[in-house]
Amino acid sequence: MRRSTGVVFAVVASLLVVACGSSTTSPSPASSQGASSAPAASQPAGSEPAPSSASGGGGGDLIFGGNQEPAGLDPYSAITVDALQVTGQIYETLLNIPQGQLTPVAGIATSWENNADFTSFTFKLRDGMKFQNGDPLDAAAVAAHFDRLKNDSATPSTVMAALKLVYTGATVVDPLTVTLNFSKPQTAMYLTLADPGSAITDAKYVQSVGADAPRMPMGSGPFKFVKWTQGVEIDLAKNPDWTWGNPDVMGTAGPAKLDTLTFKYLNDPQTRTAAVEAGDVQFIDLVPFQNLGSLRTNDKLTTLGIPLPGLPQGNWMNTQIAPFDDLAVRQAAEYAVDRSAIISTVYFDLVKPAYGPLTPDFPDYDPAVETMYPFNPDKAKSLLDGAGWVPDATTGLRMKDGKSLTVRILENRGWNDWVTVLQDQLRNVGFDAQVVTEEGGGYYAAAGSQKYEMPAMGSIDTNPVQVMSYSTAANLAGGVNGFGQDPKIEKMYTDALGEIDPAKRTALIKEWQDYVMQQAYWVSIFEFQFFSAFDKNVQGLKVDGTGFYKYFANVTMN
Amino acid sequence: MALYVLKRILLTIPVLFATALLIFFIFQLIPGDVVQASMTQKLMTLEQQNQMREALGLNKPVLERAATYAVALLHGDMGRSFRTGQPVLDLLMSQLPYTLILITASLFVAVLIGIPLGLAAALKRNSAVDSGAMTLAVLGASIPQYWLGLVMILVVAVNLKWLPATGSEGISTLILPALALGIAEMAIIARLTRSEMVEVLQSDYVRTAEAKGLGRRAVVMGHAFRNSLVPIVTMLGLQVGALLGGAVVIEVVFARPGLGTVVVQSILKRDIPVIQGGILLIAAIFVIVNLIVDISYSFLDPRIRTGEGS
């Protein structure tokens, strides 16, 4: 018997041949040592004051619970917000956008200017900066970084891909001055260069590590890469040489106060929430709205939500198919929406209502859209009556020529929780509203088919002209534009794209907002926020102007 | 025996190859690609999307891509991840140990709790012990693993703070996921052990052994239990497949690294080379485990070894 029982356990134990190794990468070049340098003096127009003196200390370790493990950490090719959240700690950008504003301030450039037609941009850099391997971060390094657009075979990030189409080259004026040149006007260049996706890499280092560059990041920022254990965590440690930060952005000139910063990935939102409650991690991002209630009442945690700029959360109305090919029907849908009910029911009154196709953070925002379509179900019904849609005596849902007033709201699972309340509100005025749920890639494919009446959408963007582009015909097939096409919008977009006068560009962007809403192409619901929750001991956090990216250089663990 | 094992292994190769191609074509039918799946709350214009497709070779005809993939697979190359650019095999092998640890721990839960529970129920048939054990077994089989995992996290990790909710370092992070994954299998093993033992205990040879004056322990463990083992071991082998499937969910719930997490992420991101590689690897593990089970029969039942059995 003993032998037979042993066989059973031998079968089980045979599976216990488990290797204990894991895929770990760590940087091969030795980290730099030694000196820091004084920041450069401030410059005229487009400049920022020099940072205050360095102050380190504090210490401590922080574990960040993110959503999805990044595919790579080379900002040149990183495309997800999860990746850029990590690269934002390792790398630096020429400019920054501080929390609460969308106007660029100094980053590793202290001053900047452009030529009259916005095709040439000159940047004066801080003196004494260096990458974490000791290579100097100077004008030649910045030029070499942008020359990756010509030489690098890696797929560039969204930001860099846009520049790749127009970049003609860089000129090193002197060791601390570099000029970037483009073939077409780049009116949003300063915002582009403040995006974490355009952070400056060490092209020489990238070339030396080759295909490993995305897994062995090395920048000039407050934290340096230590190791990446795939599927487990990404470990960063303080870069003691970093003393040139902009305190208005980072909260400190440096060095970073934390000793280590670890990123773990907890894809399931419930697990992410439980992990911060259990103390496994000290910081989580992308908190599901339904979990905010319990987290906000937890006296050991702080919650933080900042509205994000871009295209608000809302729904396109597809003019290419009935019934939204009729302006009156689209306007009826606008009047049927009760934003305050959606926000209180689904989002616990934690977000702000949105009224147009642009969030109000932008100087180009037009507040006129706020009064265009107040909640008025009677007006919605009257518009539908006028358009010939008659309510059925028993169901209340409207019909016309034997056809029902059907609209299918297309939802991207996990991102558009408002759609069921919207469905109810539309049904209240007689729409036969239905919800169709797709996910991820399937969602954009469905939206791109242009067969759905109301695709839900939203985007984080710092460039209002990029938001305008989402309403152009070129983006119909990509699943981004869900309303159709309109020659007037095409012209507004083309004009705004080429307009170098800021006032005229703003006027065009405002005109676009008004027109989109007059034509009722878009139902705006609310300004999107990503909520974070973190241990109350986490002090000194800074957030960038997009409201999404967090900077941990100034964080201490009390 | 060696010839038999070799034949079994060779037979799996065309099956796995066909599986890989089938997965490739199934994913062509599903709308959306890795480019569109990359857009969450940061949209890309169509021009930007197409640039990325071209860089990944996704704009080539489906048949051309399928042929390229098939040829590479025949050379042992599973391709590279669309998302990370890493070789798929390297990526999967880095995650395999975590999944094997979880499955093995869950099997221990299933065996170490399930068999004693089933034995106790069989030996105390129709008693309170039997009812209690089988109630536990029914509950274990009925509770969804996902729900059980979340409840365990909430009670044990968040409220009591006895064990961590997430992670993969040390034995303490393994206990909750192994229980959440293993309890359903424990229930199946307990019920099977009970039914097999009840049947065997009524056999003539057991009565003969008792008539010969053998002690209760010797009869139960030496004669009855040994003869119940073949179906139990068969079930254990089959349950490895269920555990591999369950690990996909449990790894995500407990934020553990592993094949399941990689496959789920890849499905959500339409990273087809990784999905294909992951499924192939899971299928290969299942085949190998069942081969081990088949071989173990000959040790459990000498009639199989000598060809007397069926």
Contacts between the chains, C-beta under 8 A, distances in Angstrom:
chain1	res1	chain2	res2	distance
A	1	B	218	7.9
A	1	B	221	4.8
A	1	B	222	4.2
A	1	B	225	7.1
A	1	B	226	5.6
A	4	B	225	8.0
A	4	B	226	4.6
A	4	B	229	6.0
A	4	B	299	7.7
A	4	B	300	6.1
A	5	B	221	7.6
A	5	B	225	7.6
A	5	B	226	7.9
A	5	B	229	8.0
A	7	B	229	7.7
A	7	B	233	7.9
A	7	B	296	5.9
A	7	B	299	4.9
A	7	B	300	5.9
A	8	B	111	7.1
A	8	B	229	6.0
A	8	B	232	7.2
A	8	B	233	6.2
A	8	B	236	7.8
A	9	B	111	7.3
A	10	B	296	7.6
A	11	B	233	6.0
A	11	B	236	6.5
A	11	B	237	7.7
A	11	B	292	6.3
A	11	B	293	6.6
A	11	B	296	5.1
A	12	B	104	7.2
A	12	B	107	4.9
A	12	B	108	6.5
A	12	B	111	5.7
A	12	B	236	7.1
A	14	B	292	5.7
A	15	B	100	6.5
A	15	B	103	6.5
A	15	B	104	4.7
A	15	B	107	6.5
A	15	B	240	7.5
A	15	B	289	7.0
A	16	B	100	8.0
A	16	B	104	4.8
A	17	B	100	7.8
A	18	B	97	5.3
A	18	B	100	4.8
A	18	B	101	5.2
A	18	B	104	6.7
A	19	B	96	7.7
A	19	B	97	4.7
A	20	B	97	6.5
A	21	B	97	6.8
A	22	B	94	6.0
A	22	B	97	7.0
A	22	B	98	7.8
A	22	B	257	7.8
A	23	B	90	7.0
A	23	B	91	7.5
A	23	B	93	7.9
A	23	B	94	3.1
A	23	B	95	7.9
A	65	B	166	8.0
A	68	B	265	6.7
A	69	B	265	7.4
A	71	B	81	7.5
A	71	B	83	3.9
A	71	B	84	4.4
A	71	B	85	7.7
A	72	B	84	5.9
A	72	B	85	7.0
A	79	B	38	5.5
A	79	B	42	7.9
A	79	B	52	7.9
A	80	B	38	6.7
A	80	B	40	7.4
A	80	B	42	7.9
A	81	B	40	7.2
A	81	B	41	7.2
A	81	B	42	6.2
A	155	B	51	7.7
A	155	B	52	5.9
A	155	B	55	3.9
A	155	B	56	7.0
A	156	B	51	7.9
A	158	B	42	7.1
A	158	B	44	5.5
A	158	B	48	5.4
A	161	B	48	5.5
A	161	B	51	5.2
A	161	B	52	7.5
A	162	B	48	6.9
A	211	B	85	6.8
A	214	B	84	7.0
A	214	B	85	6.7
A	215	B	84	7.9
A	215	B	86	7.8
A	230	B	91	7.2
A	230	B	94	5.1
A	230	B	95	7.2
A	230	B	257	7.3
A	231	B	94	6.9
A	231	B	95	5.3
A	231	B	98	6.9
A	231	B	168	8.0
A	231	B	257	2.9
A	231	B	258	7.0
A	231	B	261	6.3
A	231	B	262	6.9
A	232	B	168	5.7
A	232	B	257	5.1
A	264	B	166	7.4
A	264	B	167	7.6
A	264	B	255	7.1
A	265	B	255	7.0
A	266	B	166	5.9
A	266	B	255	4.0
A	267	B	252	5.8
A	267	B	255	6.9
A	267	B	261	7.2
A	267	B	264	7.5
A	267	B	265	6.9
A	268	B	252	5.2
A	268	B	253	5.8
A	268	B	255	6.9
A	270	B	150	5.9
A	270	B	153	8.0
A	270	B	253	7.8
A	271	B	150	7.9
A	271	B	153	6.9
A	271	B	165	6.9
A	271	B	166	6.1
A	271	B	252	7.5
A	271	B	253	5.8
A	271	B	254	6.8
A	271	B	255	5.1
A	272	B	255	7.7
A	274	B	150	7.7
A	274	B	153	4.6
A	274	B	154	6.5
A	274	B	157	6.5
A	274	B	158	5.3
A	274	B	165	4.7
A	274	B	166	7.6
A	275	B	165	5.2
A	275	B	166	4.7
A	275	B	255	6.8
A	277	B	158	4.7
A	277	B	165	7.9
A	278	B	153	7.4
A	278	B	157	4.4
A	278	B	158	4.8
A	278	B	161	6.5
A	278	B	164	6.6
A	278	B	165	4.2
A	278	B	166	7.8
A	279	B	161	7.3
A	280	B	157	7.6
A	280	B	164	5.2
A	280	B	165	5.3
A	280	B	166	5.0
A	280	B	167	6.2
A	281	B	166	7.6
A	308	B	41	7.7
A	311	B	43	7.4
A	415	B	40	7.1
A	415	B	41	6.9
A	438	B	31	7.7
A	438	B	32	7.9
A	439	B	268	7.2
A	440	B	32	6.3
A	440	B	36	7.3
A	440	B	37	4.2
A	440	B	40	7.9
A	440	B	268	5.4
A	440	B	269	7.0
A	440	B	270	7.2
A	441	B	31	7.2
A	441	B	32	2.5
A	441	B	33	5.5
A	441	B	34	6.9
A	441	B	35	7.6
A	441	B	36	4.0
A	441	B	37	3.4
A	441	B	269	7.6
A	441	B	270	4.6
A	442	B	30	6.7
A	442	B	31	4.9
A	442	B	32	4.2
A	443	B	32	7.0
A	443	B	36	7.6
A	444	B	32	6.1
A	444	B	36	3.7
A	444	B	37	7.8
A	444	B	39	6.0
A	445	B	31	3.5
A	445	B	32	4.1
A	445	B	33	7.7
A	445	B	36	6.0
A	446	B	31	6.3
A	448	B	36	7.8
A	449	B	31	7.9
A	457	B	43	7.6
A	458	B	41	6.2
A	459	B	41	6.3
A	459	B	42	6.2
A	459	B	43	4.1
A	460	B	41	5.3
A	460	B	42	5.5
A	461	B	42	7.7
A	461	B	43	7.7
A	466	B	45	7.8
A	469	B	45	5.5
A	470	B	43	6.2
A	470	B	45	7.6
A	474	B	45	6.8
A	474	B	46	5.6
A	474	B	47	6.8
A	475	B	45	5.5
A	475	B	46	5.1
A	476	B	46	7.7
A	477	B	46	5.6
A	478	B	36	7.9
A	478	B	44	7.1
A	478	B	45	6.5
A	478	B	46	3.5
A	478	B	49	5.1
A	479	B	36	6.3
A	480	B	39	7.9
A	480	B	43	5.0
A	480	B	44	7.4
A	480	B	45	6.7
A	480	B	46	7.2
A	528	B	41	7.0
